[in-house]
Amino acid sequence: MTGTQVYKVYIKADAKKVWEAITSPEWNNRYGYRGATEMDLRPGGKIVGRSNAGMIAMGAPEVGTDGEVLEVDPPNKLVQTFRMLMDPNVAAEGFTKLTYELKEGKDGVTALTVTHELDNAPGMAQVMAGAFEEMGAGGGWPWILSDMKSVLETGKGFGDEEKAD
């Protein structure tokens, strides 16, 4: 599972909207692990991913992930470092490299490709591949990206309660 993981999803939303979903805490706290991620979108800028209230109640630190912006080209590409702090063994593996590439196509559909370079990070590779989903640790990138797609296309993510009309 180590090495490079690549995930691609097609989202019926323009590239600007998908970019906002990735980079804006008002959007990125609505899908996946549901913790707001704040990004200083300039090379060298800090990235801080907050744990959600449920994670904190189970003993996770307030800051669940961190990193640094390496390259930014809105709304086309974001390259950053990424480290998960929730598990001391995974945190000790250090920073990995994460790239988001967006390409808007026909009919308002954006192709989002996430490339996560995980050499020398076997624990992180397992987490991001969804190996611990059965244990309640989430489904990694497949789960995060599927939930993002649902939020952008329908306004509701996994676990959002249906609202009666």
N, C-alpha and C positions, 0 to 999 in steps of 0.2 A: 503493500500500500504506500510505501514511501515513494519518493520521486515527485513527479508532477501530476496533479489532478486537474482535468479540464472539464468544465460543465458548460453547456450551452442551452439557453432557453429562449423561446420566441414569445414576446409579450405584445399584446395589442395595445400599445401606447407609444407615443413618440419618444424619441431619445431623450429629450429634455425632461420628460416626466419620469422616465426610468432613472436618469441621473439624479434627480431630486430624491427618488425613493432610496437610492444608495447613500447619498451624501447629506441629506437633511434629517436631523433628529425628529422633526415632526412627522416624517414618513418612516424612517427606519426603525422606529419603536413600535410599528404596527404589524410587523411580520417577523418570522423566524423566532429568535429567542426573546423578542419584545423588550429589549433594553435599548435606550437611545444611544446612538453613536454620534459623537461630536467630532467634526473634522475641520482643521485649519487648512483650507484647500490651497496650499502653496508648497513648493518643494521645501522640505525641512519642517513643515507644519505637523503638529501633534494630532494624533487620533486617539480618542478615549471612548471605549465602549462600556457602557454601564450595565451592570447586572440588573435584571428585573427584580421586583419585590419578592416574588416567590423564590428566586435563586438566593437572594440575600437571607431570607428566612431559613433556608436550608444550609446556610454557612458559607455561601459564596462571597467573595470580596465585593465591595461596591463597584470597583473597576474590574470588569471581567476580561477585557481585552485592551491592548494598546498597540500603538505603532506610530509610524511616521510616513508622511507623504513623500514619495520619491519623484513622481511625475504626475502632472495634472493637465488635462486638455478637455475642458467641459464642452459638450456632453459626450465626448468620444472615448476618453481613456483616463483611468486612474490607476496608478501603480503605487503600492504602499508596502511597508513592512507590517507584519501581523504577529502578535503573540497572545496566546490565551493564558490568563492568570488564574483561572478557577481551580486548576489542579496543579499542585506544586511540581509534580514530575513533568507535566506538559510544559509548564512555564520555564522549567530548567532547560528545555530543548532550545530555547531562544527564539529569535525572530525568524519568520518565514516571509516569503515574498508573495504578494497577492496582486493580481492584475484584473481589472474590469475593463472590457472592451465592448463598446456599444456601436451598433451599426443599424441606422434606420433604413428600412426597406420600403417596399410597396405597401399601400393600404394602411399606413400608420402602424406597422408592425416593426418592433425593434428586436434585433438579435443581440442578446447579452451573452458574452462569453466570459467566464470566470476561470482564470488560470491560477492555481495555488501551488507554488513550488515548495515542496515539503522534504527536500533532502535533509537527512540527519534529524528528522522530526517524526519518528514513527508513532508516537502517541498522538500528536496533532493530526497526522495523516489518518489514523483510525477514527478520531472524533469527526473530522471533516468528511469522511466517507460514509458516516452514519453508522459505524460499527456498534455504537452504544445506544442506539435508538430504543431497543427493547428494555433497557435499564432506565429509561426516562431522560436520557441525556440529549434528546433531539436527534434529528436525522441528518445533521451536517449540511453540506452544500445542497444536495438534492432537495432537502426539506425546506431550507431557507429560500432557495430560488423559486420553488413551487408556491410557497406561501406569498412571496413577493408578487409573483404573477397573479395570484388570486386577488390580492389586495388591489393591484393596479387595474385589473380587468373588471372586478365585481364590487370593489369597495369593502369586501369582507375577507379576512384571513382565516386561517385554521383556528378553530376555537371561538371565533366571534359568534355571539348569540344572534340567532335570526330575530329580526324585529318584525312584530306583527304589524300589518298594514291597517 
